[in-house]
Each structure stands twice: as structure tokens, then as C-alpha cells.
Amino acid sequence: MCVISISIIMLLYRAVKGPTNPDRAVALDAIGINLMALAGLIAINLLTTQLNDVVLLIGILLFIGTIAIAKFIEKGVIIERDLD
């Protein structure tokens, strides 16, 4: 858990300081994956299945966030509106 926490801190630095937007997007994805792993390890240590929902929720939000960031990097907007 300590190594994952250090990894999250280093990825936070990359997400803030990253030289390009794709670097920031990859760092945010990696942060989400590390959070999922951390929640899984905590669930194993506590001998509970209550955190499985948290892991799934983080995964779903991570997927939606990745799609939104990729669309923003590609087109510059997330939601396209027709102003006719």
C-alpha cells in the first residue's frame, strides 16, 4: 500500500506539471488504476467485500473520464451543440 501511495503522489505531480495534455490524461488514468488497486488491497486487509462496489464505481468513473478527456483533446469540446 505504501508503494501505491507513493506512485499516486508522483502521478499527481505528473498530472499537474505534465508537459502536454495527453501526458496529463495518462497520469489521471494511472491515478484511477492505483486507487482501484488501493481499494482492493484495503478490502483484502479488512477481510470484507464491501469495497468491491467502490472498486467498480472507480472503474466506471475512470472510463467515463477517459472518454471525456480524449474527446476534449481531440476536438476541444466535450459536448457538441448545434446552434442553428
DSSP file (Angstrom, degrees, kcal/mol; ACC not computed):
  #  RESIDUE AA STRUCTURE BP1 BP2  ACC     N-H-->O    O-->H-N    N-H-->O    O-->H-N    TCO  KAPPA ALPHA  PHI   PSI    X-CA   Y-CA   Z-CA
    1    1 A M     >        0   0    0      0, 0.0     4,-2.1     0, 0.0     5,-0.1   0.000 360.0 360.0 360.0 -32.4    0.0    0.0    0.0
    2    2 A C  H  >  +     0   0    0      2,-0.2     4,-2.3     1,-0.2     5,-0.2   0.910 360.0  49.3 -66.2 -41.3    2.9    2.3    0.7
    3    3 A V  H  > S+     0   0    0      1,-0.2     4,-2.2     2,-0.2    -1,-0.2   0.893 111.0  49.6 -65.6 -39.8    4.3    1.8   -2.8
    4    4 A I  H  > S+     0   0    0      2,-0.2     4,-2.2     1,-0.2    -1,-0.2   0.891 109.9  51.6 -66.4 -38.7    0.9    2.5   -4.4
    5    5 A S  H  X S+     0   0    0     -4,-2.1     4,-2.0     2,-0.2    -2,-0.2   0.906 110.1  48.2 -64.6 -41.6    0.6    5.7   -2.3
    6    6 A I  H  X S+     0   0    0     -4,-2.3     4,-2.2     1,-0.2    -1,-0.2   0.894 110.4  52.8 -64.1 -39.5    4.0    6.9   -3.4
    7    7 A S  H  X S+     0   0    0     -4,-2.2     4,-2.3     1,-0.2    -2,-0.2   0.891 107.5  51.1 -63.0 -40.1    3.0    6.1   -7.0
    8    8 A I  H  X S+     0   0    0     -4,-2.2     4,-2.2     2,-0.2    -1,-0.2   0.900 109.3  50.9 -64.7 -40.4   -0.2    8.2   -6.6
    9    9 A I  H  X S+     0   0    0     -4,-2.0     4,-1.7     2,-0.2    -2,-0.2   0.917 111.7  46.9 -63.7 -43.2    1.8   11.2   -5.3
   10   10 A M  H  X S+     0   0    0     -4,-2.2     4,-1.8     1,-0.2    -1,-0.2   0.879 112.1  50.8 -66.6 -36.6    4.2   11.0   -8.2
   11   11 A L  H  X S+     0   0    0     -4,-2.3     4,-2.4     2,-0.2    -1,-0.2   0.840 104.9  56.9 -70.2 -32.3    1.4   10.7  -10.7
   12   12 A L  H  X S+     0   0    0     -4,-2.2     4,-1.9     2,-0.2     5,-0.2   0.907 106.3  50.6 -62.1 -40.6   -0.3   13.8   -9.1
   13   13 A Y  H  X S+     0   0    0     -4,-1.7     4,-3.0     1,-0.2     5,-0.3   0.918 111.5  47.7 -60.9 -43.1    2.8   15.7   -9.8
   14   14 A R  H  X S+     0   0    0     -4,-1.8     4,-2.0     1,-0.2    -2,-0.2   0.855 109.7  53.2 -67.9 -34.5    2.7   14.5  -13.5
   15   15 A A  H  < S+     0   0    0     -4,-2.4    -1,-0.2     2,-0.2    -2,-0.2   0.853 117.9  36.3 -69.4 -33.3   -0.9   15.4  -13.8
   16   16 A V  H  < S+     0   0    0     -4,-1.9    -2,-0.2    -5,-0.2    -1,-0.2   0.904 129.9  30.1 -83.5 -44.2   -0.3   18.9  -12.6
   17   17 A K  H  < S+     0   0    0     -4,-3.0    -3,-0.2    -5,-0.2    -2,-0.2   0.640  83.0 140.1 -92.3 -17.1    3.1   19.6  -14.2
   18   18 A G     <  -     0   0    0     -4,-2.0     6,-0.1    -5,-0.3    -4,-0.0   0.151  53.6-134.2 -35.6 135.6    2.8   17.4  -17.3
   19   19 A P  S    S+     0   0    0      0, 0.0     2,-0.3     0, 0.0    -1,-0.1   0.823  84.0  24.5 -67.7 -30.3    4.2   18.9  -20.4
   20   20 A T  S  > S-     0   0    0      1,-0.1     4,-1.6     0, 0.0     5,-0.1  -0.884  80.4-112.4-132.0 163.3    1.3   18.0  -22.6
   21   21 A N  H  > S+     0   0    0     -2,-0.3     4,-2.3     1,-0.2     5,-0.2   0.881 115.1  55.6 -64.3 -39.4   -2.4   17.3  -22.2
   22   22 A P  H  > S+     0   0    0      0, 0.0     4,-2.3     0, 0.0    -1,-0.2   0.880 105.6  53.5 -61.4 -34.4   -2.0   13.6  -23.3
   23   23 A D  H  > S+     0   0    0      1,-0.2     4,-2.1     2,-0.2    -2,-0.2   0.904 109.2  48.6 -63.3 -40.0    0.6   13.2  -20.5
   24   24 A R  H  X S+     0   0    0     -4,-1.6     4,-2.3     2,-0.2    -1,-0.2   0.896 109.9  51.8 -65.3 -39.8   -1.9   14.6  -18.0
   25   25 A A  H  X S+     0   0    0     -4,-2.3     4,-2.1     2,-0.2    -2,-0.2   0.910 110.3  47.9 -64.4 -42.3   -4.6   12.2  -19.3
   26   26 A V  H  X S+     0   0    0     -4,-2.3     4,-2.4     1,-0.2    -1,-0.2   0.894 110.8  52.0 -65.4 -39.2   -2.4    9.2  -18.9
   27   27 A A  H  X S+     0   0    0     -4,-2.1     4,-2.2     2,-0.2    -2,-0.2   0.905 109.0  49.8 -64.2 -40.7   -1.4   10.3  -15.4
   28   28 A L  H  X S+     0   0    0     -4,-2.3     4,-2.1     2,-0.2    -1,-0.2   0.888 110.7  50.2 -65.7 -38.4   -5.1   10.6  -14.4
   29   29 A D  H  X S+     0   0    0     -4,-2.1     4,-2.2     2,-0.2    -2,-0.2   0.926 111.1  48.5 -62.6 -44.1   -5.8    7.2  -15.8
   30   30 A A  H  X S+     0   0    0     -4,-2.4     4,-2.4     1,-0.2    -2,-0.2   0.864 108.2  54.6 -66.3 -35.1   -2.9    5.7  -13.9
   31   31 A I  H  X S+     0   0    0     -4,-2.2     4,-2.4     2,-0.2    -1,-0.2   0.926 108.7  49.2 -62.2 -43.6   -4.1    7.5  -10.7
   32   32 A G  H  X S+     0   0    0     -4,-2.1     4,-2.1     2,-0.2    -2,-0.2   0.901 110.7  49.2 -62.3 -41.3   -7.5    5.9  -11.1
   33   33 A I  H  X S+     0   0    0     -4,-2.2     4,-2.3     1,-0.2    -1,-0.2   0.902 111.3  49.7 -65.2 -40.5   -6.0    2.4  -11.6
   34   34 A N  H  X S+     0   0    0     -4,-2.4     4,-2.6     2,-0.2    -2,-0.2   0.877 109.0  52.5 -66.5 -36.3   -3.8    2.9   -8.5
   35   35 A L  H  X S+     0   0    0     -4,-2.4     4,-2.5     2,-0.2    -2,-0.2   0.894 108.8  50.5 -64.8 -38.7   -6.9    4.0   -6.5
   36   36 A M  H  X S+     0   0    0     -4,-2.1     4,-2.2     2,-0.2    -2,-0.2   0.924 112.1  47.1 -62.6 -43.8   -8.7    0.8   -7.6
   37   37 A A  H  X S+     0   0    0     -4,-2.3     4,-2.5     2,-0.2    -2,-0.2   0.895 111.6  51.0 -65.0 -39.7   -5.7   -1.2   -6.5
   38   38 A L  H  X S+     0   0    0     -4,-2.6     4,-2.3     2,-0.2    -2,-0.2   0.911 110.5  48.3 -65.1 -42.2   -5.5    0.6   -3.2
   39   39 A A  H  X S+     0   0    0     -4,-2.5     4,-2.1     2,-0.2    -1,-0.2   0.891 112.0  50.8 -64.8 -38.6   -9.2    0.0   -2.5
   40   40 A G  H  X S+     0   0    0     -4,-2.2     4,-2.1     2,-0.2    -2,-0.2   0.908 110.5  48.0 -64.6 -42.4   -8.8   -3.7   -3.4
   41   41 A L  H  X S+     0   0    0     -4,-2.5     4,-2.5     2,-0.2    -2,-0.2   0.884 110.8  51.0 -66.5 -37.9   -5.8   -4.1   -1.1
   42   42 A I  H  X S+     0   0    0     -4,-2.3     4,-2.3     2,-0.2    -1,-0.2   0.901 109.2  51.7 -65.1 -39.3   -7.7   -2.4    1.8
   43   43 A A  H  X>S+     0   0    0     -4,-2.1     5,-1.9     2,-0.2     4,-0.7   0.891 110.5  48.6 -63.4 -39.0  -10.6   -4.7    1.2
   44   44 A I  H ><5S+     0   0    0     -4,-2.1     3,-0.6     1,-0.2    -2,-0.2   0.919 112.2  48.3 -66.2 -42.9   -8.3   -7.7    1.4
   45   45 A N  H 3<5S+     0   0    0     -4,-2.5    -2,-0.2     1,-0.2    -1,-0.2   0.863 114.9  44.6 -66.5 -34.7   -6.7   -6.4    4.6
   46   46 A L  H 3<5S-     0   0    0     -4,-2.3    -1,-0.2    -5,-0.2    -2,-0.2   0.520 105.0-130.2 -86.5  -4.7  -10.1   -5.8    6.2
   47   47 A L  T <<5 +     0   0    0     -4,-0.7     2,-0.3    -3,-0.6    -3,-0.2   0.926  64.4 125.0  55.2  49.5  -11.4   -9.1    5.0
   48   48 A T      < -     0   0    0     -5,-1.9    -1,-0.2    -6,-0.1    -2,-0.1  -0.928  58.4-153.1-135.0 158.1  -14.6   -7.5    3.6
   49   49 A T  S >  S+     0   0    0     -2,-0.3     3,-1.2     1,-0.1     4,-0.4   0.286  75.6  97.2-109.4   7.2  -16.4   -7.4    0.3
   50   50 A Q  T >  S+     0   0    0      1,-0.2     3,-0.6     2,-0.1     4,-0.4   0.770  78.4  57.1 -68.1 -25.7  -18.0   -4.0    1.0
   51   51 A L  T 3> S+     0   0    0      1,-0.2     4,-2.0     2,-0.2    -1,-0.2   0.490  81.2  86.6 -86.6  -2.5  -15.3   -2.2   -1.0
   52   52 A N  H <> S+     0   0    0     -3,-1.2     4,-2.1     1,-0.2    -1,-0.2   0.883  88.1  52.7 -63.6 -36.4  -15.9   -4.2   -4.2
   53   53 A D  H <> S+     0   0    0     -3,-0.6     4,-2.5    -4,-0.4    -1,-0.2   0.869 106.7  53.1 -64.7 -36.0  -18.6   -1.7   -5.1
   54   54 A V  H  > S+     0   0    0     -4,-0.4     4,-2.5     2,-0.2    -2,-0.2   0.909 107.7  50.5 -65.3 -42.0  -16.1    1.1   -4.6
   55   55 A V  H  X S+     0   0    0     -4,-2.0     4,-2.0     1,-0.2    -2,-0.2   0.915 112.4  47.0 -62.5 -43.1  -13.7   -0.5   -7.0
   56   56 A L  H  X S+     0   0    0     -4,-2.1     4,-2.3     2,-0.2    -2,-0.2   0.900 111.6  50.9 -65.7 -40.6  -16.4   -0.9   -9.6
   57   57 A L  H  X S+     0   0    0     -4,-2.5     4,-2.6     2,-0.2     5,-0.2   0.912 109.6  49.8 -63.9 -43.0  -17.5    2.7   -9.2
   58   58 A I  H  X S+     0   0    0     -4,-2.5     4,-2.4     1,-0.2    -1,-0.2   0.907 110.9  51.1 -61.5 -41.1  -14.0    4.0   -9.6
   59   59 A G  H  X S+     0   0    0     -4,-2.0     4,-2.1     2,-0.2    -2,-0.2   0.908 111.2  46.7 -63.3 -42.7  -13.6    1.9  -12.8
   60   60 A I  H  X S+     0   0    0     -4,-2.3     4,-2.3     2,-0.2    -2,-0.2   0.937 114.8  45.9 -65.9 -46.5  -16.8    3.2  -14.3
   61   61 A L  H  X S+     0   0    0     -4,-2.6     4,-2.5     1,-0.2    -2,-0.2   0.869 111.0  54.0 -64.5 -35.4  -16.0    6.8  -13.5
   62   62 A L  H  X S+     0   0    0     -4,-2.4     4,-2.3    -5,-0.2    -1,-0.2   0.906 108.6  48.9 -63.9 -41.7  -12.5    6.3  -14.8
   63   63 A F  H  X S+     0   0    0     -4,-2.1     4,-2.1     2,-0.2    -2,-0.2   0.934 112.9  46.4 -64.2 -46.1  -13.8    5.0  -18.1
   64   64 A I  H  X S+     0   0    0     -4,-2.3     4,-2.2     1,-0.2    -2,-0.2   0.906 113.3  50.0 -63.5 -41.1  -16.2    8.0  -18.5
   65   65 A G  H  X S+     0   0    0     -4,-2.5     4,-2.6     2,-0.2    -1,-0.2   0.880 108.6  52.2 -64.8 -38.4  -13.5   10.4  -17.6
   66   66 A T  H  X S+     0   0    0     -4,-2.3     4,-2.5     2,-0.2    -1,-0.2   0.910 110.1  48.4 -64.0 -42.5  -11.1    8.9  -20.1
   67   67 A I  H  X S+     0   0    0     -4,-2.1     4,-2.3     2,-0.2    -2,-0.2   0.919 112.9  48.4 -63.2 -43.3  -13.6    9.2  -22.9
   68   68 A A  H  X S+     0   0    0     -4,-2.2     4,-2.3     2,-0.2    -2,-0.2   0.914 113.1  46.7 -64.7 -43.6  -14.3   12.8  -21.9
   69   69 A I  H  X S+     0   0    0     -4,-2.6     4,-2.6     2,-0.2     5,-0.2   0.908 112.1  50.4 -66.5 -41.2  -10.6   13.7  -21.8
   70   70 A A  H  X S+     0   0    0     -4,-2.5     4,-2.1     1,-0.2    -1,-0.2   0.907 112.0  47.7 -63.8 -40.6   -9.9   12.0  -25.1
   71   71 A K  H  X>S+     0   0    0     -4,-2.3     4,-2.8     2,-0.2     5,-0.6   0.893 112.1  49.9 -67.0 -38.6  -12.8   13.9  -26.8
   72   72 A F  H  X5S+     0   0    0     -4,-2.3     4,-1.7     1,-0.2    -2,-0.2   0.910 111.7  47.6 -65.7 -41.8  -11.6   17.2  -25.3
   73   73 A I  H  <5S+     0   0    0     -4,-2.6    -2,-0.2     1,-0.2    -1,-0.2   0.890 117.6  43.2 -65.6 -38.3   -8.1   16.6  -26.5
   74   74 A E  H  <5S+     0   0    0     -4,-2.1    -2,-0.2    -5,-0.2    -1,-0.2   0.937 133.9  12.1 -73.9 -47.4   -9.3   15.6  -30.0
   75   75 A K  H  <5S-     0   0    0     -4,-2.8    -3,-0.2     2,-0.3    -2,-0.2   0.652  90.8-121.6-110.8 -18.3  -12.0   18.3  -30.6
   76   76 A G  S  <<S+     0   0    0     -4,-1.7     2,-0.3    -5,-0.6    -4,-0.2   0.304  87.8  71.0  91.7 -10.3  -11.6   20.9  -27.9
   77   77 A V        -     0   0    0     -6,-0.5    -2,-0.3     1,-0.1    -1,-0.2  -0.953  59.5-157.9-133.7 155.8  -15.1   20.4  -26.6
   78   78 A I  S    S+     0   0    0     -2,-0.3     2,-0.6     1,-0.3    -1,-0.1   0.839  86.2  37.4 -98.1 -45.1  -16.8   17.7  -24.7
   79   79 A I  S    S-     0   0    0     -7,-0.0     2,-0.4     2,-0.0    -1,-0.3  -0.942  78.0-147.8-112.3 118.6  -20.5   18.3  -25.5
   80   80 A E        -     0   0    0     -2,-0.6     2,-0.4    -3,-0.1    -3,-0.0  -0.687  14.9-168.1 -87.0 135.5  -21.2   19.4  -29.1
   81   81 A R        -     0   0    0     -2,-0.4     2,-0.7     2,-0.0    -2,-0.0  -0.980  17.9-139.6-125.9 136.1  -24.1   21.7  -29.5
   82   82 A D        -     0   0    0     -2,-0.4     2,-0.9     1,-0.1    -2,-0.0  -0.846  13.6-167.5 -92.5 114.1  -25.8   22.8  -32.8
   83   83 A L              0   0    0     -2,-0.7    -1,-0.1     1,-0.2    -2,-0.0  -0.529 360.0 360.0-100.5  65.5  -26.7   26.5  -32.5
   84   84 A D              0   0    0     -2,-0.9    -1,-0.2     0, 0.0    -2,-0.0   0.439 360.0 360.0 -90.1 360.0  -28.9   26.7  -35.6
